C-alpha cells in the first residue's frame, strides 16, 4: 500500500506531499489542474521511462519519493540485504536530471531502474482512461485470456517451437530455390575447377618465374660477367690462381726460416679449393641460363596464363587456390542437395509435430480457463448493471500451411475473439462491433476486477476510467471500486460525482498562478468540505443549494460505511 508520496519539480508541481490511507481514495480537480501529473509521478517512481521535458522550468532535477507499507513478504524484492522480519516499509526514490540522467533508489540503496519495475509489478496496477480501447483489437483478447489462464510458460514453448518450424521452412525454401539453379551452377563451377586445376598452380611459382624471366632477358650480360669472373679467377696471366701459385712459392722459401709459415700455406690451399668451387658454380650458372628464346617464350606464356586466372579468380596465386577450395566445397554442397532436402523434410515434420502438440496443450488450457472466464465475468458484469449480458470466448482454428509460414504462429493454432450480448434476446456478436463506450468501460473494469479478491493486496490506480459513462452506470462503477477497496488500496482520478462520493478519502487538486508561474497544489478535504467539491462536479462553479443538497445526498448514499 502506498502510504506517502512526495513530488518535487515535476511539470507544474514544485513541492507536493500526499499521505494516503487504505481503502478508496479519490482525486478530483479542474481539467489541467495536474491530476494526471500525480499519476505520471507514480509511474516514474515505478520505473517508467523518464524525460527531461518533465522537469519544472528553471530547475535542474525532478524527484519522486514514495513509501510503501508491505504486509505480504512475497512482495519484497529479491537480491537486497533487507531484514524481512523487522522491516515493513519500502522507500523508493527516483531522480531525473535536466540532462536526462536518471537514478533509482530502494531503501536508500542505488539500484538499477529494472529493480523498480520489478517492484512496481508486485505493488501497483495502473489503469488508464483508454485501457478499454484494447478490447477493440482482437489480438489483445488472446493476450488477456493467456494471462488469465496463467499460460506464459506454455505459450513460450509454443513460440519457440513455431520459430523452429519457420526457420526450417525458410531453409528448405532457400535450398529448393538453389536446387533450381543447381545444374547451371554446377556446370559453371566444374568449368572453373577444371580451368584452375589444369593450370597446376604452385604457391611460389609466379615469383620464381618472374625471377627466371629477368635472368633470361639478361642472359648475354650475365654470360659476359661470368666469363670476366672466370678470367679474373683462372684464365688471365694476372689471375687469382696464378697469384696464389706465386704466393705459395714465396711462402715455401720463407718456411725454411720460420716454421710458423706452414699455417699460411694451408690457408692458401683452402682458398684455392674455394676459388675452384666458385668458378665451377659460375660455369654452371652461365650454362644453365644460356640465352634460350624457347624457354623465355615458355615462361612468358605461363605468366600470361597465371595473369588471366588472376583477373578471374583473385589478385594472387594464393587467392586463386583459395577460390578453388571454396568452389569445390560449394560443388559438394550442391551435389548433396537432395540428401539435405530429405533430411530437412524429416526435421520439419518432427518440429511440426512438437509445435502441434504444444499448441493443443495450450488450446486445451485456454478452453478450460475460457469457461471459467465466461462464468466469472458474468458475475462481475452483473455488478455493473449488465446482469442480463452474455459473454463468450470464441475460438477460431488456424489452418497450418507449409506454403505460408505466417500460419505457424507464435501464439498457437487459433485466434480468440470475445463475443457479447448486452441485452436479452440479442445474439452473441463480436464485442468490438456492438459495445458502446460506456459498456466497454464497464467490461474493462470487470476484466480488471477479476481475481482481485484472491490476489495479494496491491495499490490499484484508476486514471479517469469513467470517461464516457454517467448516470446509473457510474453508480455501478462506484460500487465496484468500493468493493475492490475492501481488499486493495484504490486511487481514482475522476470527474463523476457518483464515483467521487463513494470514496473514503478525498483530495482536491488545484492550479494557481503566482508571479507568472504555475503551481499545482493538493488539499485533503475534510468531511465538511466534500459536499462543495461534489457539488462542483455536479453543477460546475455555479454552486446552488440544489447542487449542494444533491452532493450531500450522494455522499450519504455512497458512503463506504453504508
C-alpha positions, 0 to 999 in steps of 0.5 A: 500500500502506498502510504506517502508520496512526495513530488518535487519539480515535476511539470507544474508541481514544485513541492507536493506531499500526499499521505494516503490511507487504505481503502478508496481514495479519490482525486478530483480537480479542474481539467489541467489542474495536474491530476494526471501529473500525480499519476505520471509521478507514480509511474516514474517512481515505478520505473517508467521511462523518464524525460527531461521535458518533465522537469519544472522550468528553471530547475535542474532535477525532478524527484519522486519519493514514495513509501510503501507499507508491505504486509505480504513478504512475497512482495519484497524484492529479491537480491537486497540485504533487507531484514524481512522480519523487522522491516515493513516499509519500502522507500523508493526514490527516483531522480531525473536530471535536466540532462536526462540522467536518471537514478533509482533508489530502494531503501536508500540503496542505488539500484538499477531502474529494472529493480523498480519495475520489478517492484512496481509489478508486485505493488501497483496496477495502473489503469488508464482512461483508454485501457478499454480501447484494447478490447477493440483489437482482437489480438489483445483478447488472446493476450488477456485470456493467456494471462488469465489462464496463467499460460506464459510458460506454455505459450513460450514453448509454443513460440519457440517451437513455431520459430523452429518450424519457420526457420526450417521452412525458410531453409528448405525454401532457400535450398529448393530455390538453389536446387533450381539453379543447381545444374547451371551452377554446377556446370559453371563451377566444374568449368572453373575447377577444371580451368584452375586445376589444369593450370597446376598452380604452385604457391611460389611459382609466379615469383620464381618465374618472374625471377627466371624471366629477368635472368633470361632477358639478361642472359648475354650480360650475365654470360659476359660477367661470368666469363670476366669472373672466370678470367679474373679467377683462372684464365688471365696471366694476372689471375687469382690462381696464378697469384696464389701459385706465386704466393705459395712459392714465396711462402715455401722459401720463407718456411725454411726460416720460420716454421710458423709459415706452414699455417699460411700455406694451408690457408692458401690451399683452402682458398684455392679449393674455394676459388675452384668451387666458385668458378665451377658454380659460375660455369654452371650458372652461365650454362644453365641460363644460356640465352634460350628464346624457347624457354623465355617464350615458355615462361612468358606464356605461363605468366600470361596464363597465371595473369588471366586466372588472376583477373578471374579468380583473385589478385594472387596465386594464393587467392586463386587456390583459395577460390578453388577450395571454396568452389569445390566445397560449394560443388559438394554442397550442391551435389548433396542437395537432395540428401539435405532436402530429405533430411530437412523434410524429416526435421520439419515434420518432427518440429511440426509435430512438437509445435502441434502438440504444444499448441493443443496443450495450450488450446486445451488450457485456454478452453478450460480457463475460457469457461471459467472466464465466461462464468466469472465475468458474468458475475462481475458484469452483473455488478455493473448493471449488465446482469442480463449480458452474455459473454463468450470466448470464441475460438477460431482454428488456424489452418497450418500451411507449409506454403505460408509460414505466417500460419505457424504462429507464435501464439498457437493454432487459433485466434480468440475473439470475445463475443457479447450480448448486452441485452436479452434476446440479442445474439452473441456478436463480436464485442468490438462491433456492438459495445458502446463506450460506456459498456466497454468501460464497464467490461474493462473494469470487470476484466480488471476486477477479476481475481482481485479478491484472491490476489495479494493486496496491491495499490490499484490506480484508476486514471479517469476510467469513467470517461464516457459513462454517467448516470446509473452506470457510474453508480455501478462503477462506484460500487465496484471500486468500493468493493475492490477497496475492501481488499486493495488500496484504490486511487481514482482520478475522476470527474463523476460525482457518483464515483467521487462520493463513494470514496473514503478519502478525498483530495482536491487538486488545484492550479494557481498562478503566482508571479507568472508561474504555475503551481499545482497544489493538493488539499485533503478535504475534510468531511465538511468540505466534500459536499462543495467539491461534489457539488462542483462536479455536479453543477460546475462553479455555479454552486446552488443549494440544489447542487449542494443538497444533491452532493450531500445526498450522494455522499450519504448514499455512497458512503463506504460505511453504508 
